[in-house]
Amino acid sequence: LKAATQNSQKAFLEWRDTPISKRVRVNFNYQALIRENMDMLAETLTAEQGKTLDDAKGDIFRGLEVVEHSCSTATLMMGETMENVAANV
């Protein structure tokens, strides 16, 4: 657990300087992976937690909705100014 915490702290140092447009692309890739693997994820959730397959698919879909919402981060953060729109600009 300590190693995971240290690794995430190191990763954050780079991630915080990542332009928003690149962060959104990462989330779109994550969204695609979830969609491509939805059945496998639901089957795993069923095996691990004893949910029905339909219930597990619903849980995966709700998680997908969260990822889809995070893909609108750039729009949600718009204001008079917006930091990290692009790198090295």
Disulfide bonds with the S-S distance in Angstrom:
none
